[in-house]
Amino acid sequence: MIIDRAKEDDIGRLEELWYEAFGDDKEIIELFMSKVLNSAQTYVVRKSGIIVSVLYAPVSYTHLTLP
């Protein structure tokens, strides 16, 4: 297993994991990714090159607003 920071091309897999864990609508997942992913310390666990876990450690929640 390898722990490293998420990269821009990981977003598809991160969205899949979010859906598997929480079952949210695609638009909510995309909103989260667009607001938090760029401002968070996002770490992933890769097993055989595949992301199997993720940790979002946002710097601040004050910038988040829901539609």
C-alpha positions in Angstrom: 0.0 0.0 0.0 1.1 3.5 -0.7 -0.2 6.7 0.9 0.1 9.9 -1.1 -1.7 13.1 -2.1 -4.6 12.9 -4.6 -3.9 14.1 -8.1 -6.3 15.8 -10.5 -6.6 12.6 -12.6 -7.8 10.8 -9.4 -11.2 12.6 -9.3 -13.1 9.9 -11.2 -12.1 7.3 -8.6 -12.7 9.6 -5.7 -16.2 10.3 -7.0 -16.8 6.5 -7.2 -15.6 6.0 -3.6 -17.8 8.8 -2.4 -20.9 7.3 -4.1 -20.1 3.9 -2.7 -19.8 5.3 0.8 -22.6 7.8 0.9 -24.8 7.3 -2.2 -25.2 11.0 -2.8 -26.4 12.4 -6.1 -23.8 13.1 -8.8 -24.3 16.9 -8.6 -23.6 16.8 -4.8 -20.4 14.8 -5.3 -19.3 17.1 -8.0 -20.0 20.2 -5.9 -17.9 18.7 -3.0 -15.1 17.9 -5.4 -15.1 21.3 -6.9 -15.2 23.2 -3.6 -13.1 21.0 -1.3 -10.7 19.0 -3.4 -8.7 22.0 -4.5 -8.6 23.5 -1.0 -8.0 20.4 1.0 -5.1 18.2 1.9 -6.5 15.1 0.2 -4.7 11.9 0.8 -5.3 8.5 -0.8 -4.3 4.9 -0.1 -3.4 3.0 -3.2 -3.3 -0.7 -3.3 -1.8 -2.2 -6.5 -2.2 1.3 -8.0 -6.0 1.5 -7.2 -7.3 4.1 -4.7 -9.0 2.1 -1.9 -9.3 4.8 0.7 -9.3 8.6 0.9 -9.0 11.3 3.6 -10.1 14.9 3.0 -8.6 17.3 5.5 -10.0 20.7 4.5 -8.2 23.8 5.6 -11.5 25.6 6.3 -15.2 25.0 5.8 -16.0 28.7 5.7 -15.9 28.8 1.9 -18.5 26.0 1.5 -22.1 27.0 0.5 -24.8 24.7 -0.8 -27.1 25.7 -3.5 
